[in-house]
Amino acid sequence: MTFVGIGDTPITLSGHAVGQIAELLEHCEAFLRHASPNTRAELLGFLDQQPARPDAGWLIDMLGFDALFLHAKLAVAAEAAAGQESS
């Protein structure tokens, strides 16, 4: 699978690698979504030190949305491969 990276540079990853990244994002999202108040406070402290100062809810949502995006890309690639095999 090829994605456009920083500076419009194409990046090619195997479907396996994309699946692993999606799974990692899902685990991070689930952990942070159900984190203890102390862990949430640490996350907020960390985010407050970042230049863009993202919101914790936004960060957690983006982890989930990016995982869904990668799973959708994998599904499209699988359908395209199945279509090529049947041709």
SELUM-484675 format. One record per residue: residue number from 1; residue in three letters; x, y, z of N, C-alpha, C in turn. Coordinates in steps of 0.2 Angstrom, whole numbers. Layout:
<atom><seq>NUM</seq><type>Ala</type><n_px>X</n_px><n_py>Y</n_py><n_pz>Z</n_pz><ca_px>X</ca_px><ca_py>Y</ca_py><ca_pz>Z</ca_pz><c_px>X</c_px><c_py>Y</c_py><c_pz>Z</c_pz></atom>
...
***
This chain:
<atom><seq>1</seq><type>Met</type><n_px>4</n_px><n_py>-6</n_py><n_pz>0</n_pz><ca_px>0</ca_px><ca_py>0</ca_py><ca_pz>0</ca_pz><c_px>4</c_px><c_py>6</c_py><c_pz>0</c_pz></atom>
<atom><seq>2</seq><type>Thr</type><n_px>3</n_px><n_py>11</n_py><n_pz>-4</n_pz><ca_px>7</ca_px><ca_py>17</ca_py><ca_pz>-4</ca_pz><c_px>2</c_px><c_py>23</c_py><c_pz>-2</c_pz></atom>
<atom><seq>3</seq><type>Phe</type><n_px>6</n_px><n_py>27</n_py><n_pz>3</n_pz><ca_px>3</ca_px><ca_py>33</ca_py><ca_pz>6</ca_pz><c_px>7</c_px><c_py>39</c_py><c_pz>4</c_pz></atom>
<atom><seq>4</seq><type>Val</type><n_px>4</n_px><n_py>45</n_py><n_pz>4</n_pz><ca_px>8</ca_px><ca_py>51</ca_py><ca_pz>3</ca_pz><c_px>10</c_px><c_py>53</c_py><c_pz>10</c_pz></atom>
<atom><seq>5</seq><type>Gly</type><n_px>17</n_px><n_py>54</n_py><n_pz>11</n_pz><ca_px>20</ca_px><ca_py>55</ca_py><ca_pz>17</ca_pz><c_px>21</c_px><c_py>63</c_py><c_pz>18</c_pz></atom>
<atom><seq>6</seq><type>Ile</type><n_px>26</n_px><n_py>64</n_py><n_pz>22</n_pz><ca_px>28</ca_px><ca_py>71</ca_py><ca_pz>23</ca_pz><c_px>31</c_px><c_py>74</c_py><c_pz>17</c_pz></atom>
<atom><seq>7</seq><type>Gly</type><n_px>29</n_px><n_py>80</n_py><n_pz>15</n_pz><ca_px>32</ca_px><ca_py>83</ca_py><ca_pz>9</ca_pz><c_px>30</c_px><c_py>79</c_py><c_pz>2</c_pz></atom>
<atom><seq>8</seq><type>Asp</type><n_px>24</n_px><n_py>76</n_py><n_pz>2</n_pz><ca_px>21</ca_px><ca_py>73</ca_py><ca_pz>-3</ca_pz><c_px>26</c_px><c_py>67</c_py><c_pz>-6</c_pz></atom>
<atom><seq>9</seq><type>Thr</type><n_px>30</n_px><n_py>64</n_py><n_pz>-2</n_pz><ca_px>34</ca_px><ca_py>59</ca_py><ca_pz>-3</ca_pz><c_px>30</c_px><c_py>52</c_py><c_pz>-2</c_pz></atom>
<atom><seq>10</seq><type>Pro</type><n_px>30</n_px><n_py>48</n_py><n_pz>-8</n_pz><ca_px>26</ca_px><ca_py>42</ca_py><ca_pz>-7</ca_pz><c_px>29</c_px><c_py>37</c_py><c_pz>-2</c_pz></atom>
<atom><seq>11</seq><type>Ile</type><n_px>25</n_px><n_py>34</n_py><n_pz>2</n_pz><ca_px>28</ca_px><ca_py>29</ca_py><ca_pz>7</ca_pz><c_px>24</c_px><c_py>22</c_py><c_pz>5</c_pz></atom>
<atom><seq>12</seq><type>Thr</type><n_px>28</n_px><n_py>17</n_py><n_pz>4</n_pz><ca_px>25</ca_px><ca_py>10</ca_py><ca_pz>3</ca_pz><c_px>26</c_px><c_py>6</c_py><c_pz>9</c_pz></atom>
<atom><seq>13</seq><type>Leu</type><n_px>20</n_px><n_py>3</n_py><n_pz>11</n_pz><ca_px>20</ca_px><ca_py>-2</ca_py><ca_pz>17</ca_pz><c_px>16</c_px><c_py>-8</c_py><c_pz>15</c_pz></atom>
<atom><seq>14</seq><type>Ser</type><n_px>18</n_px><n_py>-14</n_py><n_pz>17</n_pz><ca_px>15</ca_px><ca_py>-20</ca_py><ca_pz>16</ca_pz><c_px>8</c_px><c_py>-20</c_py><c_pz>20</c_pz></atom>
<atom><seq>15</seq><type>Gly</type><n_px>3</n_px><n_py>-24</n_py><n_pz>17</n_pz><ca_px>-3</ca_px><ca_py>-24</ca_py><ca_pz>21</ca_pz><c_px>-3</c_px><c_py>-26</c_py><c_pz>28</c_pz></atom>
<atom><seq>16</seq><type>His</type><n_px>2</n_px><n_py>-31</n_py><n_pz>29</n_pz><ca_px>4</ca_px><ca_py>-33</ca_py><ca_pz>36</ca_pz><c_px>6</c_px><c_py>-28</c_py><c_pz>40</c_pz></atom>
<atom><seq>17</seq><type>Ala</type><n_px>10</n_px><n_py>-23</n_py><n_pz>38</n_pz><ca_px>13</ca_px><ca_py>-18</ca_py><ca_pz>42</ca_pz><c_px>7</c_px><c_py>-13</c_py><c_pz>43</c_pz></atom>
<atom><seq>18</seq><type>Val</type><n_px>3</n_px><n_py>-12</n_py><n_pz>38</n_pz><ca_px>-3</ca_px><ca_py>-7</ca_py><ca_pz>39</ca_pz><c_px>-8</c_px><c_py>-10</c_py><c_pz>44</c_pz></atom>
<atom><seq>19</seq><type>Gly</type><n_px>-9</n_px><n_py>-16</n_py><n_pz>44</n_pz><ca_px>-13</ca_px><ca_py>-20</ca_py><ca_pz>49</ca_pz><c_px>-10</c_px><c_py>-19</c_py><c_pz>56</c_pz></atom>
<atom><seq>20</seq><type>Gln</type><n_px>-4</n_px><n_py>-20</n_py><n_pz>57</n_pz><ca_px>-1</ca_px><ca_py>-20</ca_py><ca_pz>63</ca_pz><c_px>-1</c_px><c_py>-12</c_py><c_pz>66</c_pz></atom>
<atom><seq>21</seq><type>Ile</type><n_px>0</n_px><n_py>-8</n_py><n_pz>62</n_pz><ca_px>-1</ca_px><ca_py>-1</ca_py><ca_pz>64</ca_pz><c_px>-8</c_px><c_py>1</c_py><c_pz>66</c_pz></atom>
<atom><seq>22</seq><type>Ala</type><n_px>-13</n_px><n_py>-1</n_py><n_pz>62</n_pz><ca_px>-20</ca_px><ca_py>0</ca_py><ca_pz>64</ca_pz><c_px>-21</c_px><c_py>-4</c_py><c_pz>71</c_pz></atom>
<atom><seq>23</seq><type>Glu</type><n_px>-19</n_px><n_py>-10</n_py><n_pz>72</n_pz><ca_px>-20</ca_px><ca_py>-13</ca_py><ca_pz>78</ca_pz><c_px>-17</c_px><c_py>-9</c_py><c_pz>84</c_pz></atom>
<atom><seq>24</seq><type>Leu</type><n_px>-11</n_px><n_py>-7</n_py><n_pz>83</n_pz><ca_px>-8</ca_px><ca_py>-3</ca_py><ca_pz>88</ca_pz><c_px>-12</c_px><c_py>4</c_py><c_pz>90</c_pz></atom>
<atom><seq>25</seq><type>Leu</type><n_px>-14</n_px><n_py>7</n_py><n_pz>85</n_pz><ca_px>-18</ca_px><ca_py>13</ca_py><ca_pz>86</ca_pz><c_px>-24</c_px><c_py>11</c_py><c_pz>90</c_pz></atom>
<atom><seq>26</seq><type>Glu</type><n_px>-27</n_px><n_py>5</n_py><n_pz>88</n_pz><ca_px>-33</ca_px><ca_py>3</ca_py><ca_pz>92</ca_pz><c_px>-32</c_px><c_py>2</c_py><c_pz>99</c_pz></atom>
<atom><seq>27</seq><type>His</type><n_px>-26</n_px><n_py>-1</n_py><n_pz>101</n_pz><ca_px>-24</ca_px><ca_py>-3</ca_py><ca_pz>108</ca_pz><c_px>-23</c_px><c_py>4</c_py><c_pz>111</c_pz></atom>
<atom><seq>28</seq><type>Cys</type><n_px>-20</n_px><n_py>9</n_py><n_pz>108</n_pz><ca_px>-18</ca_px><ca_py>15</ca_py><ca_pz>111</ca_pz><c_px>-25</c_px><c_py>19</c_py><c_pz>113</c_pz></atom>
<atom><seq>29</seq><type>Glu</type><n_px>-29</n_px><n_py>19</n_py><n_pz>108</n_pz><ca_px>-36</ca_px><ca_py>22</ca_py><ca_pz>109</ca_pz><c_px>-40</c_px><c_py>19</c_py><c_pz>115</c_pz></atom>
<atom><seq>30</seq><type>Ala</type><n_px>-40</n_px><n_py>12</n_py><n_pz>115</n_pz><ca_px>-44</ca_px><ca_py>9</ca_py><ca_pz>120</ca_pz><c_px>-41</c_px><c_py>10</c_py><c_pz>127</c_pz></atom>
<atom><seq>31</seq><type>Phe</type><n_px>-34</n_px><n_py>10</n_py><n_pz>127</n_pz><ca_px>-31</ca_px><ca_py>11</ca_py><ca_pz>134</ca_pz><c_px>-32</c_px><c_py>19</c_py><c_pz>136</c_pz></atom>
<atom><seq>32</seq><type>Leu</type><n_px>-31</n_px><n_py>23</n_py><n_pz>132</n_pz><ca_px>-32</ca_px><ca_py>30</ca_py><ca_pz>134</ca_pz><c_px>-40</c_px><c_py>32</c_py><c_pz>135</c_pz></atom>
<atom><seq>33</seq><type>Arg</type><n_px>-44</n_px><n_py>29</n_py><n_pz>131</n_pz><ca_px>-51</ca_px><ca_py>30</ca_py><ca_pz>132</ca_pz><c_px>-54</c_px><c_py>28</c_py><c_pz>139</c_pz></atom>
<atom><seq>34</seq><type>His</type><n_px>-51</n_px><n_py>23</n_py><n_pz>142</n_pz><ca_px>-53</ca_px><ca_py>20</ca_py><ca_pz>148</ca_pz><c_px>-48</c_px><c_py>21</c_py><c_pz>153</c_pz></atom>
<atom><seq>35</seq><type>Ala</type><n_px>-43</n_px><n_py>26</n_py><n_pz>153</n_pz><ca_px>-38</ca_px><ca_py>27</ca_py><ca_pz>157</ca_pz><c_px>-40</c_px><c_py>30</c_py><c_pz>164</c_pz></atom>
<atom><seq>36</seq><type>Ser</type><n_px>-36</n_px><n_py>28</n_py><n_pz>169</n_pz><ca_px>-38</ca_px><ca_py>31</ca_py><ca_pz>176</ca_pz><c_px>-37</c_px><c_py>39</c_py><c_pz>176</c_pz></atom>
<atom><seq>37</seq><type>Pro</type><n_px>-40</n_px><n_py>42</n_py><n_pz>181</n_pz><ca_px>-39</ca_px><ca_py>49</ca_py><ca_pz>181</ca_pz><c_px>-32</c_px><c_py>51</c_py><c_pz>181</c_pz></atom>
<atom><seq>38</seq><type>Asn</type><n_px>-28</n_px><n_py>47</n_py><n_pz>185</n_pz><ca_px>-21</ca_px><ca_py>49</ca_py><ca_pz>185</ca_pz><c_px>-17</c_px><c_py>49</c_py><c_pz>178</c_pz></atom>
<atom><seq>39</seq><type>Thr</type><n_px>-19</n_px><n_py>44</n_py><n_pz>175</n_pz><ca_px>-16</ca_px><ca_py>43</ca_py><ca_pz>168</ca_pz><c_px>-18</c_px><c_py>49</c_py><c_pz>163</c_pz></atom>
<atom><seq>40</seq><type>Arg</type><n_px>-25</n_px><n_py>50</n_py><n_pz>164</n_pz><ca_px>-28</ca_px><ca_py>56</ca_py><ca_pz>160</ca_pz><c_px>-24</c_px><c_py>62</c_py><c_pz>162</c_pz></atom>
<atom><seq>41</seq><type>Ala</type><n_px>-23</n_px><n_py>63</n_py><n_pz>168</n_pz><ca_px>-19</ca_px><ca_py>69</ca_py><ca_pz>171</ca_pz><c_px>-12</c_px><c_py>70</c_py><c_pz>168</c_pz></atom>
<atom><seq>42</seq><type>Glu</type><n_px>-9</n_px><n_py>64</n_py><n_pz>167</n_pz><ca_px>-2</ca_px><ca_py>64</ca_py><ca_pz>164</ca_pz><c_px>-2</c_px><c_py>65</c_py><c_pz>157</c_pz></atom>
<atom><seq>43</seq><type>Leu</type><n_px>-7</n_px><n_py>63</n_py><n_pz>153</n_pz><ca_px>-8</ca_px><ca_py>64</ca_py><ca_pz>146</ca_pz><c_px>-10</c_px><c_py>72</c_py><c_pz>145</c_pz></atom>
<atom><seq>44</seq><type>Leu</type><n_px>-14</n_px><n_py>75</n_py><n_pz>149</n_pz><ca_px>-15</ca_px><ca_py>82</ca_py><ca_pz>149</ca_pz><c_px>-9</c_px><c_py>86</c_py><c_pz>150</c_pz></atom>
<atom><seq>45</seq><type>Gly</type><n_px>-5</n_px><n_py>84</n_py><n_pz>155</n_pz><ca_px>2</ca_px><ca_py>87</ca_py><ca_pz>156</ca_pz><c_px>6</c_px><c_py>87</c_py><c_pz>150</c_pz></atom>
<atom><seq>46</seq><type>Phe</type><n_px>7</n_px><n_py>81</n_py><n_pz>147</n_pz><ca_px>11</ca_px><ca_py>80</ca_py><ca_pz>141</ca_pz><c_px>8</c_px><c_py>84</c_py><c_pz>136</c_pz></atom>
<atom><seq>47</seq><type>Leu</type><n_px>2</n_px><n_py>84</n_py><n_pz>134</n_pz><ca_px>-1</ca_px><ca_py>88</ca_py><ca_pz>129</ca_pz><c_px>0</c_px><c_py>95</c_py><c_pz>130</c_pz></atom>
<atom><seq>48</seq><type>Asp</type><n_px>0</n_px><n_py>98</n_py><n_pz>136</n_pz><ca_px>1</ca_px><ca_py>105</ca_py><ca_pz>137</ca_pz><c_px>8</c_px><c_py>107</c_py><c_pz>135</c_pz></atom>
<atom><seq>49</seq><type>Gln</type><n_px>13</n_px><n_py>103</n_py><n_pz>135</n_pz><ca_px>19</ca_px><ca_py>104</ca_py><ca_pz>133</ca_pz><c_px>21</c_px><c_py>104</c_py><c_pz>126</c_pz></atom>
<atom><seq>50</seq><type>Gln</type><n_px>16</n_px><n_py>102</n_py><n_pz>122</n_pz><ca_px>17</ca_px><ca_py>101</ca_py><ca_pz>115</ca_pz><c_px>15</c_px><c_py>108</c_py><c_pz>111</c_pz></atom>
<atom><seq>51</seq><type>Pro</type><n_px>19</n_px><n_py>109</n_py><n_pz>106</n_pz><ca_px>18</ca_px><ca_py>116</ca_py><ca_pz>102</ca_pz><c_px>11</c_px><c_py>117</c_py><c_pz>100</c_pz></atom>
<atom><seq>52</seq><type>Ala</type><n_px>8</n_px><n_py>112</n_py><n_pz>97</n_pz><ca_px>1</ca_px><ca_py>113</ca_py><ca_pz>95</ca_pz><c_px>-5</c_px><c_py>112</c_py><c_pz>100</c_pz></atom>
<atom><seq>53</seq><type>Arg</type><n_px>-3</n_px><n_py>110</n_py><n_pz>106</n_pz><ca_px>-7</ca_px><ca_py>109</ca_py><ca_pz>112</ca_pz><c_px>-14</c_px><c_py>106</c_py><c_pz>110</c_pz></atom>
<atom><seq>54</seq><type>Pro</type><n_px>-13</n_px><n_py>100</n_py><n_pz>108</n_pz><ca_px>-20</ca_px><ca_py>96</ca_py><ca_pz>106</ca_pz><c_px>-24</c_px><c_py>94</c_py><c_pz>112</c_pz></atom>
<atom><seq>55</seq><type>Asp</type><n_px>-30</n_px><n_py>94</n_py><n_pz>111</n_pz><ca_px>-35</ca_px><ca_py>92</ca_py><ca_pz>116</ca_pz><c_px>-34</c_px><c_py>84</c_py><c_pz>117</c_pz></atom>
<atom><seq>56</seq><type>Ala</type><n_px>-35</n_px><n_py>82</n_py><n_pz>123</n_pz><ca_px>-34</ca_px><ca_py>74</ca_py><ca_pz>125</ca_pz><c_px>-40</c_px><c_py>71</c_py><c_pz>121</c_pz></atom>
<atom><seq>57</seq><type>Gly</type><n_px>-46</n_px><n_py>73</n_py><n_pz>121</n_pz><ca_px>-51</ca_px><ca_py>70</ca_py><ca_pz>117</ca_pz><c_px>-50</c_px><c_py>69</c_py><c_pz>110</c_pz></atom>
<atom><seq>58</seq><type>Trp</type><n_px>-47</n_px><n_py>75</n_py><n_pz>107</n_pz><ca_px>-46</ca_px><ca_py>75</ca_py><ca_pz>100</ca_pz><c_px>-41</c_px><c_py>69</c_py><c_pz>99</c_pz></atom>
<atom><seq>59</seq><type>Leu</type><n_px>-35</n_px><n_py>69</n_py><n_pz>103</n_pz><ca_px>-30</ca_px><ca_py>64</ca_py><ca_pz>102</ca_pz><c_px>-33</c_px><c_py>57</c_py><c_pz>102</c_pz></atom>
<atom><seq>60</seq><type>Ile</type><n_px>-37</n_px><n_py>56</n_py><n_pz>107</n_pz><ca_px>-40</ca_px><ca_py>49</ca_py><ca_pz>107</ca_pz><c_px>-44</c_px><c_py>47</c_py><c_pz>102</c_pz></atom>
<atom><seq>61</seq><type>Asp</type><n_px>-48</n_px><n_py>52</n_py><n_pz>100</n_pz><ca_px>-53</ca_px><ca_py>51</ca_py><ca_pz>94</ca_pz><c_px>-49</c_px><c_py>50</c_py><c_pz>87</c_pz></atom>
<atom><seq>62</seq><type>Met</type><n_px>-43</n_px><n_py>54</n_py><n_pz>86</n_pz><ca_px>-39</ca_px><ca_py>53</ca_py><ca_pz>80</ca_pz><c_px>-36</c_px><c_py>46</c_py><c_pz>80</c_pz></atom>
<atom><seq>63</seq><type>Leu</type><n_px>-34</n_px><n_py>43</n_py><n_pz>86</n_pz><ca_px>-31</ca_px><ca_py>37</ca_py><ca_pz>86</ca_pz><c_px>-36</c_px><c_py>32</c_py><c_pz>83</c_pz></atom>
<atom><seq>64</seq><type>Gly</type><n_px>-42</n_px><n_py>32</n_py><n_pz>85</n_pz><ca_px>-47</ca_px><ca_py>28</ca_py><ca_pz>83</ca_pz><c_px>-49</c_px><c_py>29</c_py><c_pz>76</c_pz></atom>
<atom><seq>65</seq><type>Phe</type><n_px>-50</n_px><n_py>35</n_py><n_pz>74</n_pz><ca_px>-51</ca_px><ca_py>37</ca_py><ca_pz>67</ca_pz><c_px>-46</c_px><c_py>35</c_py><c_pz>62</c_pz></atom>
<atom><seq>66</seq><type>Asp</type><n_px>-40</n_px><n_py>36</n_py><n_pz>64</n_pz><ca_px>-34</ca_px><ca_py>33</ca_py><ca_pz>60</ca_pz><c_px>-34</c_px><c_py>26</c_py><c_pz>59</c_pz></atom>
<atom><seq>67</seq><type>Ala</type><n_px>-36</n_px><n_py>22</n_py><n_pz>64</n_pz><ca_px>-36</ca_px><ca_py>15</ca_py><ca_pz>64</ca_pz><c_px>-42</c_px><c_py>13</c_py><c_pz>59</c_pz></atom>
<atom><seq>68</seq><type>Leu</type><n_px>-47</n_px><n_py>16</n_py><n_pz>59</n_pz><ca_px>-53</ca_px><ca_py>15</ca_py><ca_pz>55</ca_pz><c_px>-51</c_px><c_py>16</c_py><c_pz>48</c_pz></atom>
<atom><seq>69</seq><type>Phe</type><n_px>-47</n_px><n_py>22</n_py><n_pz>47</n_pz><ca_px>-45</ca_px><ca_py>23</ca_py><ca_pz>40</ca_pz><c_px>-40</c_px><c_py>18</c_py><c_pz>37</c_pz></atom>
<atom><seq>70</seq><type>Leu</type><n_px>-36</n_px><n_py>16</n_py><n_pz>41</n_pz><ca_px>-31</ca_px><ca_py>10</ca_py><ca_pz>39</ca_pz><c_px>-35</c_px><c_py>4</c_py><c_pz>37</c_pz></atom>
<atom><seq>71</seq><type>His</type><n_px>-40</n_px><n_py>2</n_py><n_pz>42</n_pz><ca_px>-44</ca_px><ca_py>-4</ca_py><ca_pz>40</ca_pz><c_px>-47</c_px><c_py>-3</c_py><c_pz>34</c_pz></atom>
<atom><seq>72</seq><type>Ala</type><n_px>-50</n_px><n_py>3</n_py><n_pz>32</n_pz><ca_px>-54</ca_px><ca_py>4</ca_py><ca_pz>26</ca_pz><c_px>-49</c_px><c_py>3</c_py><c_pz>20</c_pz></atom>
<atom><seq>73</seq><type>Lys</type><n_px>-43</n_px><n_py>6</n_py><n_pz>21</n_pz><ca_px>-38</ca_px><ca_py>5</ca_py><ca_pz>15</ca_pz><c_px>-36</c_px><c_py>-2</c_py><c_pz>14</c_pz></atom>
<atom><seq>74</seq><type>Leu</type><n_px>-36</n_px><n_py>-6</n_py><n_pz>19</n_pz><ca_px>-34</ca_px><ca_py>-13</ca_py><ca_pz>19</ca_pz><c_px>-40</c_px><c_py>-17</c_py><c_pz>15</c_pz></atom>
<atom><seq>75</seq><type>Ala</type><n_px>-46</n_px><n_py>-15</n_py><n_pz>17</n_pz><ca_px>-52</ca_px><ca_py>-18</ca_py><ca_pz>14</ca_pz><c_px>-52</c_px><c_py>-16</c_py><c_pz>6</c_pz></atom>
<atom><seq>76</seq><type>Val</type><n_px>-51</n_px><n_py>-10</n_py><n_pz>4</n_pz><ca_px>-51</ca_px><ca_py>-8</ca_py><ca_pz>-3</ca_pz><c_px>-46</c_px><c_py>-12</c_py><c_pz>-6</c_pz></atom>
<atom><seq>77</seq><type>Ala</type><n_px>-40</n_px><n_py>-12</n_py><n_pz>-3</n_pz><ca_px>-34</ca_px><ca_py>-16</ca_py><ca_pz>-7</ca_pz><c_px>-36</c_px><c_py>-23</c_py><c_pz>-7</c_pz></atom>
<atom><seq>78</seq><type>Ala</type><n_px>-39</n_px><n_py>-26</n_py><n_pz>-2</n_pz><ca_px>-41</ca_px><ca_py>-33</ca_py><ca_pz>-3</ca_pz><c_px>-46</c_px><c_py>-34</c_py><c_pz>-9</c_pz></atom>
<atom><seq>79</seq><type>Glu</type><n_px>-51</n_px><n_py>-30</n_py><n_pz>-9</n_pz><ca_px>-56</ca_px><ca_py>-30</ca_py><ca_pz>-14</ca_pz><c_px>-53</c_px><c_py>-30</c_py><c_pz>-21</c_pz></atom>
<atom><seq>80</seq><type>Ala</type><n_px>-48</n_px><n_py>-25</n_py><n_pz>-22</n_pz><ca_px>-45</ca_px><ca_py>-24</ca_py><ca_pz>-28</ca_pz><c_px>-40</c_px><c_py>-30</c_py><c_pz>-30</c_pz></atom>
<atom><seq>81</seq><type>Ala</type><n_px>-37</n_px><n_py>-33</n_py><n_pz>-25</n_pz><ca_px>-33</ca_px><ca_py>-39</ca_py><ca_pz>-27</ca_pz><c_px>-38</c_px><c_py>-45</c_py><c_pz>-28</c_pz></atom>
<atom><seq>82</seq><type>Ala</type><n_px>-44</n_px><n_py>-45</n_py><n_pz>-25</n_pz><ca_px>-48</ca_px><ca_py>-51</ca_py><ca_pz>-27</ca_pz><c_px>-51</c_px><c_py>-50</c_py><c_pz>-34</c_pz></atom>
<atom><seq>83</seq><type>Gly</type><n_px>-52</n_px><n_py>-43</n_py><n_pz>-36</n_pz><ca_px>-55</ca_px><ca_py>-42</ca_py><ca_pz>-43</ca_pz><c_px>-49</c_px><c_py>-44</c_py><c_pz>-48</c_pz></atom>
<atom><seq>84</seq><type>Gln</type><n_px>-43</n_px><n_py>-43</n_py><n_pz>-46</n_pz><ca_px>-38</ca_px><ca_py>-44</ca_py><ca_pz>-51</ca_pz><c_px>-37</c_px><c_py>-52</c_py><c_pz>-52</c_pz></atom>
<atom><seq>85</seq><type>Glu</type><n_px>-38</n_px><n_py>-55</n_py><n_pz>-47</n_pz><ca_px>-37</ca_px><ca_py>-63</ca_py><ca_pz>-47</ca_pz><c_px>-43</c_px><c_py>-66</c_py><c_pz>-51</c_pz></atom>
<atom><seq>86</seq><type>Ser</type><n_px>-49</n_px><n_py>-63</n_py><n_pz>-51</n_pz><ca_px>-54</ca_px><ca_py>-66</ca_py><ca_pz>-54</ca_pz><c_px>-54</c_px><c_py>-64</c_py><c_pz>-62</c_pz></atom>
<atom><seq>87</seq><type>Ser</type><n_px>-50</n_px><n_py>-59</n_py><n_pz>-64</n_pz><ca_px>-50</ca_px><ca_py>-57</ca_py><ca_pz>-71</ca_pz><c_px>-46</c_px><c_py>-61</c_py><c_pz>-75</c_pz></atom>
***
